[in-house]
Amino acid sequence: MIDLGRLKKADLGRRVVYRDGWGAVQEGELSSWNDRYVFVKFKGPDGVACEPRNVEFAVPAEAPAKG
């Protein structure tokens, strides 16, 4: 699940995985978001509105280095 409150500009363009709840899985790219939806580019040039609970990052963000 993507937390809308934690998204930042650096997340734009990150690879995401969409799961529809019925078994279908699609990979895409985070193109934008608003206060209700994340928008994911799948095959075309436009982002598709998706419920944040159905989308997760394909690769977790790297944690800051400790030191």
Summary of the structure (lengths in Angstrom):
residues: 67
radius of gyration: 12.2
end to end distance: 29.8
largest distance: 43.9
contacts: 143
relative contact order: 0.30
helix: 13%
strand: 36%
